[in-house]
């Protein structure tokens, strides 16, 4: 290899800094929420998108120096979408030497048959995909299911639930499934999407576009994403502040009587001061 070729093959300092930053953020999220424990068998759900490639890449890097031993297995659900390049992921994962499984289930035809034309496909598609992955986890001794949702996904979900569901609810970094049989983890919870995009481009992952929800231009999530991007342009750092607020919830300053004992406040009069973080902002207006 010539000197010029060798230099081109070496990662740049900017890439090394980005990689170190993402690795550190993922490691901190894993530590903060106790996502991975000694002996865990972690199923990395690999869709072929930038997020799941980055998730697997960072977990492999962290695995080498982690204070606990854990296994990784990459799992892809082949939903039989027309034109899906079925050879891409097996070739990529074989090259990495990563244990993997491809689950084949024709959820595409089910979704297209059940959902009327022009309606959002994501809800049913997500439920079918989740069911298939949960079944695999149960049958194969998986202790943790790792998904590639990042910080921006979590923030978008917060606003989607507020705008269209009337709930103050996002995506938790760690989740126990409703049947209490599976623990879902999101190690990219602290990572910004723009940084993942830069990382995926630098690593030249073989991205596979989604021909289901990824091809729907008028999704509510896309509208929220555009809104948040505009906010970030107008006020850099706003998304970071919003995510910080998700981690710093003050129940006494909201309005959910199931979350805070408003009825019992009279009994506390004259006692220790209540936590009133956030009230000063309102009073200063």
C-alpha positions in Angstrom: 0.0 0.0 0.0 1.4 3.4 -0.9 1.9 6.1 1.7 -1.1 8.1 0.3 -3.3 5.0 0.4 -2.3 4.1 3.9 -3.1 7.7 5.0 -6.5 7.5 3.4 -7.2 4.2 5.1 -6.4 5.6 8.6 -9.3 7.2 10.5 -9.1 11.0 10.8 -8.7 12.7 14.2 -12.2 14.1 13.8 -13.6 10.6 13.4 -11.6 9.3 16.4 -13.1 12.1 18.5 -16.6 11.4 17.3 -16.2 7.7 17.9 -14.8 8.3 21.4 -17.7 10.7 22.2 -20.4 8.3 21.0 -18.8 5.3 22.8 -18.6 7.3 26.0 -22.2 8.5 25.8 -23.4 4.9 25.1 -21.3 3.6 28.0 -22.7 6.3 30.3 -26.3 5.4 29.4 -25.6 1.8 30.0 -24.1 2.5 33.4 -26.8 5.1 34.4 -29.6 2.7 33.8 -27.8 -0.6 34.6 -28.7 -1.9 31.2 -26.2 -4.8 30.9 -25.2 -7.2 33.7 -22.7 -10.0 34.1 -23.6 -12.9 31.8 -26.3 -11.1 29.8 -27.2 -12.4 26.4 -28.0 -9.2 24.5 -30.0 -9.4 21.3 -29.1 -6.4 19.0 -32.1 -5.7 16.7 -30.5 -4.8 13.4 -32.8 -3.3 10.8 -30.2 -2.1 8.3 -30.6 1.5 9.2 -27.9 3.9 10.5 -29.1 3.7 14.1 -29.0 -0.1 14.5 -25.6 -0.4 12.7 -24.2 2.2 15.1 -25.7 0.4 18.1 -24.1 -2.9 17.1 -20.8 -1.1 16.3 -20.6 0.6 19.7 -21.7 -2.4 21.7 -19.0 -4.5 20.0 -16.4 -1.8 21.0 -17.7 -1.5 24.6 -17.8 -5.3 24.9 -14.0 -5.6 24.5 -13.3 -3.5 27.6 -16.5 -3.8 29.6 -16.2 -4.5 33.4 -18.8 -7.3 32.9 -18.9 -10.2 30.4 -21.8 -10.4 28.0 -22.8 -12.0 24.7 -24.0 -10.2 21.6 -26.2 -11.7 18.9 -27.5 -9.6 16.0 -31.0 -10.4 14.9 -32.8 -9.1 11.8 -36.4 -9.5 10.9 -36.8 -10.0 7.2 -40.3 -8.7 6.7 -40.4 -9.6 3.0 -40.6 -6.1 1.7 -40.4 -6.0 -2.1 -36.8 -5.4 -3.2 -35.3 -6.0 0.2 -31.6 -6.9 -0.4 -31.6 -10.1 1.8 -27.9 -10.7 1.2 -26.6 -7.4 2.7 -26.9 -8.0 6.4 -25.6 -11.7 6.4 -22.6 -10.6 4.3 -21.9 -7.7 6.6 -22.3 -9.7 9.9 -20.3 -12.6 8.6 -17.5 -10.2 7.7 -17.6 -8.9 11.3 -17.6 -12.4 12.8 -20.7 -11.5 14.8 -23.2 -14.3 15.7 -26.5 -13.5 14.0 -29.9 -14.8 13.0 -32.3 -13.8 10.3 -36.0 -14.2 11.1 -38.2 -14.5 8.1 -41.8 -13.4 8.6 -44.0 -11.8 5.9 -45.3 -8.9 8.0 -45.2 -6.7 4.9 -48.2 -8.4 3.2 -50.2 -8.4 6.5 -49.6 -4.6 7.0 -50.5 -3.7 3.4 -53.6 -5.9 3.5 -55.0 -4.6 6.9 -54.1 -0.9 6.8 -56.1 1.2 4.3 -54.1 3.0 1.6 -52.8 6.4 2.8 -53.1 5.4 6.5 -50.0 5.2 8.8 -48.4 1.7 8.7 -46.1 2.1 11.7 -48.4 1.0 14.5 -49.3 -2.4 13.2 -45.8 -2.9 11.7 -44.3 -2.2 15.0 -46.6 -4.6 16.9 -45.9 -7.5 14.5 -42.2 -6.8 14.5 -42.1 -6.7 18.3 -44.0 -9.9 18.6 -41.6 -11.8 16.3 -38.5 -10.4 18.2 -40.0 -11.2 21.6 -40.7 -14.8 20.5 -37.2 -15.2 19.4 -35.9 -13.8 22.7 -38.0 -16.2 24.7 -36.9 -19.2 22.6 -33.2 -18.4 22.6 -32.4 -17.4 26.2 -32.1 -13.7 25.5 -31.9 -11.6 28.7 -31.8 -8.1 27.1 -33.2 -6.8 23.8 -31.2 -3.8 22.5 -32.9 -1.3 20.3 -31.3 1.6 18.3 -33.5 4.5 19.5 -31.5 7.6 20.2 -32.1 10.9 22.0 -34.0 12.5 19.2 -36.4 9.5 18.9 -37.1 9.9 22.6 -37.8 13.6 22.3 -40.0 13.1 19.2 -42.0 10.4 21.1 -42.5 12.8 24.0 -44.1 15.4 21.7 -46.1 12.8 19.7 -47.7 11.6 22.9 -48.4 15.2 24.0 -49.8 16.4 20.7 -51.7 13.3 19.6 -52.2 11.2 22.7 -52.7 13.7 25.5 -50.0 12.0 27.6 -46.7 13.1 29.1 -44.8 10.0 28.0 -41.6 9.3 26.0 -39.4 6.2 25.5 -37.5 5.0 28.6 -33.9 4.0 28.2 -34.8 0.7 29.9 -38.2 -0.9 29.8 -39.9 -4.0 31.2 -42.3 -5.4 28.7 -46.0 -5.5 29.6 -45.9 -9.3 30.2 -42.9 -8.8 32.4 -40.8 -11.3 30.4 -38.5 -9.1 28.5 -36.1 -6.2 29.3 -35.6 -3.7 26.5 -32.6 -1.4 26.5 -31.8 1.7 24.5 -28.0 2.3 24.8 -28.1 5.2 22.3 -30.5 7.2 24.5 -27.9 9.9 25.1 -26.8 10.2 21.4 -27.9 12.9 19.1 -29.2 11.8 15.6 -26.9 14.2 13.8 -23.8 12.5 15.4 -25.1 9.1 14.5 -25.5 10.3 10.9 -21.9 11.5 10.8 -20.7 8.3 12.3 -22.6 6.0 10.0 -21.4 8.0 7.0 -17.8 7.7 8.1 -18.1 4.0 8.8 -19.8 3.5 5.4 -22.4 1.1 6.8 -24.4 -0.7 4.0 -27.7 1.2 4.7 -30.9 -0.6 3.7 -33.9 1.9 3.3 -37.3 1.0 4.7 -40.0 0.6 2.1 -42.8 0.6 4.7 -42.9 3.5 7.2 -39.8 5.0 5.7 -41.6 5.7 2.4 -44.5 7.6 4.0 -43.9 11.4 3.7 -46.7 12.7 5.8 -46.2 10.8 9.1 -46.9 12.7 12.3 -43.4 11.8 13.5 -41.9 13.5 10.5 -43.8 16.6 11.2 -42.6 16.6 14.8 -39.0 15.9 13.6 -39.2 19.0 11.3 -40.5 21.1 14.1 -37.7 20.1 16.5 -35.0 20.6 13.8 -36.4 24.2 13.3 -36.2 24.8 17.0 -32.6 23.6 17.2 -31.7 25.9 14.3 -33.3 28.9 16.0 -32.0 28.0 19.5 -29.0 25.6 19.5 -29.0 23.4 22.5 -32.8 23.3 22.9 -33.1 19.5 22.2 -30.4 18.9 24.9 -32.4 21.0 27.3 -35.7 19.1 26.5 -34.0 15.7 27.0 -32.5 17.0 30.3 -36.1 17.8 31.4 -37.2 14.3 30.7 -34.5 13.2 33.2 -35.5 15.8 35.8 -39.2 15.4 36.4 -40.8 17.3 39.3 -44.2 15.6 40.0 -45.4 18.4 42.3 -45.2 20.9 39.5 -47.4 18.9 37.1 -51.0 18.0 37.4 -51.4 14.2 37.7 -53.1 13.3 41.0 -52.1 9.7 40.5 -48.4 10.8 40.5 -48.5 13.3 43.3 -50.7 13.5 46.4 -52.3 16.9 45.9 -55.2 16.0 48.1 -52.7 15.4 51.0 -51.0 18.8 50.8 -53.2 20.4 53.5 -51.9 17.8 56.0 -48.3 18.9 55.2 -48.9 22.6 55.9 -46.3 24.0 58.3 -44.0 21.0 57.8 -40.7 20.7 55.8 -40.5 22.7 52.6 -41.8 21.0 49.5 -39.7 20.6 46.4 -40.8 23.5 44.1 -38.1 23.3 41.4 -39.3 25.1 38.3 -42.0 27.3 39.9 -39.6 30.2 40.0 -39.6 30.4 36.2 -43.4 30.8 36.1 -43.4 33.4 38.9 -40.7 35.5 37.3 -42.8 36.1 34.1 
